[in-house]
Amino acid sequence: MKSKLNRYRKLSHLPPERISEEMGIGLWELYKLLKIWIRQGIFPKNYKPYLELKKRLEPDPAHSKELFENYKYLRAQGLSLDDIATILEKRPERIERFDERWFAELYAQGLEPEKIADEMGLSEAEVLNLQASFLENEKKKKEKDEQIAQSNRRYALDLYEKIGPNFENKDDFIILDLEGVQNPDEILEIAAIDLDGNELLNTLVRPSHQIGYHVSKLTGISDSMARKGMSLYKAMRLLKKIGHKKTFLCWGIDYDEILIERAIKRSGIRIDYDLACAQHLHMGVVDSPKQIALYKAYGGEHQSHRALDDCKMLLHVLKEDFKELSKNEGTLL
């Protein structure tokens, strides 16, 4: 299974425009993915490609607000977008987005096109064009969200049937959580429980290099703690013993897949496994097109980012999701 993260890593040496083209996504989506991966601890907060995109796509809020207010003043005077772009020394396409932003603000207030035209210093025909574009974009957003939601619902139902409404096939699944370090990517901690909540594996894994500050701060695992961990070879032997030919149920699978595959390569211990995403299932159950953090799905205020704690949280969320599916007789319609 190829993940977006795997794909990004192979392309990360290229300019962002080329990366987005190769991955078939826009720059804004690429930026959001980087933000998610940084939040997950996969990249550091000072990751240069992320900071460069952030500067391009999310200018300083104070400066952006001032720029927007200047744009509104000039637009209300009847100046064209090209003239405003010249005065404000900004690209015309960015000023054009201000047109859409201002229209959206006024439209949200329930103003009629005639009133919006007066506010923006535009003709009614220009405002009607903005309205048509706005409504079309809103329609596309809703259609995209619905496509994602349908995909999530299908995934949830498929996994529900594979595990069984009452966990009939629980022996085929293991709840797995990994904490990792980057550069290179290595397993730092590994925990696994079965669907009855029994602990199968819980150990720190000794990395080959120093733990970065952001990983240590996120997990609470220090270098001195990690040095006392199990060797990767021994940890992988234990993982194979409990997980060979089974499905690892994780909360998000992109980074877990990278960690497992690299650990297999480094240790030489081949494990035949599948991956299933409990986060994806949960998104289908709650009908959300957006990714949801484990602690939020659990109903908590924070996440410890310790592997065994996260396994237990995942099992709790999974049971609640199955209760909801059971109420609806295994449907999400």
C-alpha positions in Angstrom: 0.0 0.0 0.0 1.5 3.3 -1.0 0.8 6.2 1.3 0.8 9.9 0.6 3.6 10.3 3.1 5.7 7.7 1.2 5.0 9.4 -2.0 6.0 12.8 -0.5 9.2 11.6 0.9 10.3 10.4 -2.6 9.5 13.8 -4.1 10.6 16.0 -1.2 13.8 17.1 -3.0 11.7 18.8 -5.7 10.1 22.3 -5.7 6.6 22.4 -4.1 4.9 23.0 -7.4 6.4 19.9 -8.9 5.6 17.9 -5.8 1.9 18.9 -5.9 1.8 18.1 -9.6 3.3 14.7 -9.2 1.0 13.9 -6.2 -2.1 15.2 -8.0 -2.9 17.7 -5.3 -2.9 21.5 -5.0 -0.3 23.5 -3.0 -2.8 24.2 -0.3 -3.6 20.5 0.2 0.2 19.8 0.3 0.6 22.5 2.9 -2.3 20.9 5.0 -0.7 17.5 4.8 2.6 18.9 6.0 0.8 20.5 8.9 -0.8 17.2 9.8 2.5 15.3 9.6 4.2 17.9 11.8 1.4 17.7 14.4 1.9 13.9 14.3 5.6 14.4 15.0 6.8 13.0 11.6 8.5 16.3 10.7 9.9 19.0 13.1 8.0 22.2 13.6 10.9 24.1 11.8 10.7 21.8 8.7 11.9 24.2 6.0 9.5 23.2 3.1 6.5 23.6 5.5 7.7 27.1 6.7 8.2 28.2 3.1 4.7 27.1 2.1 3.3 28.7 5.2 4.8 32.0 4.3 3.4 31.8 0.8 0.0 30.6 1.6 -0.7 31.9 5.1 0.9 35.4 5.3 1.3 37.1 8.7 -2.3 37.6 10.0 -1.7 41.3 11.0 -0.2 42.1 7.6 -2.9 40.2 5.8 -5.7 42.0 7.7 -4.2 45.4 6.9 -3.7 44.4 3.2 -7.4 43.3 3.1 -8.6 46.5 4.6 -6.5 48.5 2.1 -7.9 46.4 -0.7 -11.5 47.1 0.4 -11.0 50.8 0.6 -9.5 50.9 -3.0 -12.1 48.6 -4.4 -14.9 50.8 -3.0 -13.3 53.7 -4.9 -14.0 51.8 -8.1 -10.4 50.8 -8.9 -9.8 47.7 -11.0 -8.1 44.7 -9.7 -5.0 45.4 -11.8 -4.7 48.9 -10.5 -5.1 47.7 -6.9 -2.5 45.0 -7.4 -0.1 47.6 -8.7 -0.7 50.0 -5.8 -0.4 47.2 -3.1 2.5 45.6 -5.0 0.8 42.2 -4.9 0.1 39.6 -7.6 -3.3 40.2 -9.4 -4.5 36.6 -8.5 -4.0 37.3 -4.8 -6.1 40.5 -5.1 -8.7 38.6 -7.0 -9.0 36.3 -4.1 -9.8 39.3 -1.9 -12.8 40.0 -4.2 -14.1 36.5 -3.5 -13.4 36.9 0.3 -15.2 40.2 0.6 -18.1 39.0 -1.4 -18.3 35.9 0.8 -18.4 38.1 3.9 -21.1 40.3 2.6 -23.1 37.4 1.2 -23.0 35.7 4.6 -24.7 38.8 6.0 -27.6 38.1 3.8 -27.1 41.2 1.6 -28.7 41.4 -1.8 -26.5 41.7 -4.9 -27.5 45.3 -5.4 -26.3 46.2 -1.8 -23.1 44.2 -2.2 -22.4 46.0 -5.5 -22.7 49.3 -3.6 -20.4 48.1 -0.8 -17.7 46.8 -3.2 -18.0 49.6 -5.8 -18.9 47.1 -8.5 -21.6 46.7 -11.1 -24.4 44.3 -10.4 -23.3 42.2 -13.3 -19.8 41.9 -11.7 -21.4 40.9 -8.4 -23.6 38.3 -10.0 -20.5 36.8 -11.6 -18.9 36.7 -8.2 -22.0 35.1 -6.8 -22.1 32.5 -9.5 -18.5 31.6 -8.9 -19.0 31.5 -5.1 -22.0 29.2 -5.3 -20.2 26.9 -7.8 -17.2 26.6 -5.5 -19.5 25.9 -2.5 -21.2 23.2 -4.5 -17.9 21.6 -5.4 -16.7 21.7 -1.8 -19.9 20.0 -0.7 -19.6 17.4 -3.5 -16.0 16.7 -2.5 -16.9 16.4 1.2 -19.7 14.1 0.3 -17.4 11.9 -1.8 -14.9 11.7 1.0 -17.8 10.9 3.5 -19.1 8.2 1.3 -15.6 6.7 1.0 -15.3 6.8 4.8 -18.7 5.1 5.3 -17.8 2.3 2.8 -14.5 1.8 4.6 -16.2 1.7 8.0 -18.8 -0.8 6.9 -16.2 -3.0 5.2 -14.0 -3.1 8.3 -17.0 -3.7 10.5 -17.9 -6.7 8.5 -14.3 -8.0 8.5 -14.0 -7.8 12.3 -17.5 -8.9 12.9 -20.3 -6.9 14.7 -19.4 -8.8 18.0 -15.7 -9.1 17.2 -16.2 -12.6 15.9 -13.0 -12.4 13.9 -11.0 -10.7 16.7 -8.1 -13.2 16.5 -7.3 -11.9 13.0 -6.7 -8.3 14.3 -4.2 -6.7 16.6 -4.4 -3.1 17.8 -0.9 -1.6 17.2 0.6 1.8 18.0 4.1 2.9 17.2 6.1 6.0 18.3 9.0 6.9 16.1 12.0 9.1 15.6 12.9 10.8 12.4 16.1 11.2 10.2 16.2 8.2 9.8 12.7 7.0 10.6 12.9 4.3 13.4 10.6 2.7 15.9 11.0 4.2 19.3 8.2 2.5 21.1 5.9 -0.3 20.2 2.7 -1.6 21.9 0.1 -4.1 20.9 -3.1 -5.4 22.5 -5.8 -7.8 21.3 -9.4 -6.8 20.9 -10.2 -8.0 24.4 -7.7 -5.5 25.7 -5.0 -8.0 26.7 -1.4 -6.6 26.5 0.6 -8.5 23.9 3.7 -6.2 23.5 4.8 -3.0 25.2 8.4 -1.9 25.0 10.7 0.9 24.1 13.0 0.2 21.1 16.6 1.3 21.2 17.1 3.8 18.3 20.4 4.1 16.4 20.6 7.8 16.9 19.7 10.6 19.4 16.1 11.5 19.9 15.1 14.9 18.7 13.8 17.5 21.1 10.4 17.7 19.6 9.9 13.9 19.8 11.1 13.8 23.4 8.8 16.6 24.3 5.8 15.0 22.5 6.2 11.5 24.0 8.1 12.2 27.2 10.7 9.6 26.2 14.2 10.7 26.9 17.4 9.5 25.4 18.4 7.7 28.7 15.0 5.9 28.7 15.4 4.9 25.0 18.9 3.5 25.6 17.4 1.0 28.0 14.9 -0.2 25.4 14.8 -3.5 23.5 16.9 -4.1 20.4 15.0 -3.6 17.1 15.8 -7.3 16.2 14.3 -8.6 19.4 11.2 -6.3 19.1 10.6 -7.4 15.6 10.8 -11.1 16.5 8.2 -10.5 19.2 6.0 -8.5 16.8 6.2 -11.3 14.2 5.3 -13.9 16.9 2.1 -12.1 17.7 1.3 -10.5 14.4 2.4 -12.6 11.5 -0.4 -13.0 8.9 -2.7 -10.7 10.9 -4.1 -7.2 10.4 -2.6 -4.4 12.5 -5.4 -1.9 13.4 -3.9 1.6 13.8 -5.1 5.1 14.2 -3.8 6.4 10.9 -1.5 4.1 9.0 0.8 6.3 6.8 3.7 6.7 9.3 3.1 3.3 10.9 3.6 1.7 7.5 6.9 3.5 7.0 8.2 2.6 10.4 7.2 -1.1 10.0 8.7 -1.5 6.5 12.0 0.2 7.5 12.2 -1.9 10.6 11.6 -5.1 8.5 14.4 -4.0 6.2 16.9 -3.1 9.0 16.2 -6.2 11.1 15.8 -8.7 8.3 12.7 -10.1 9.9 9.9 -10.4 7.4 6.4 -10.1 8.7 3.3 -10.9 6.5 0.7 -8.3 7.7 -2.1 -6.0 6.6 -2.9 -2.6 7.9 -6.4 -1.2 8.8 -7.2 2.3 9.9 -9.4 2.8 12.9 -9.3 6.5 12.3 -10.8 6.1 8.8 -13.5 3.8 10.3 -14.3 6.4 13.0 -14.6 9.2 10.4 -17.2 7.0 8.6 -19.2 6.4 11.7 -19.4 10.1 12.7 -19.7 11.1 9.1 -16.7 13.5 9.0 -14.7 14.2 5.9 -11.9 15.6 8.2 -9.3 13.6 10.0 -9.9 13.4 13.8 -7.2 13.1 16.5 -7.4 10.0 18.6 -7.8 11.9 21.9 -10.7 13.9 20.4 -12.4 10.8 19.2 -11.9 9.4 22.8 -13.4 12.5 24.3 -10.2 13.6 26.1 -8.3 16.8 26.3 -4.9 15.6 25.3 -3.0 12.6 24.0 0.0 11.1 25.9 1.7 9.8 22.7 2.7 6.7 24.6 2.1 3.5 22.6 0.2 1.5 25.1 -2.0 4.4 26.2 -2.9 5.1 22.6 -3.7 1.4 22.0 -6.2 1.4 24.9 -7.8 4.7 23.7 -8.1 3.2 20.2 -9.9 0.1 21.5 -12.3 2.2 23.5 -13.2 4.3 20.4 -13.5 1.2 18.3 -16.0 -0.4 20.8 -18.1 2.8 20.8 -18.0 2.9 17.0 -19.2 -0.7 16.8 -22.0 0.1 19.2 -23.2 2.9 17.0 -23.0 0.7 13.9 -24.8 -2.1 15.7 -27.7 0.4 16.6 -28.0 1.1 12.9 -27.8 -2.6 12.0 -24.5 -2.2 10.3 -25.5 0.6 8.0 -24.5 4.2 7.8 -27.4 5.4 5.6 
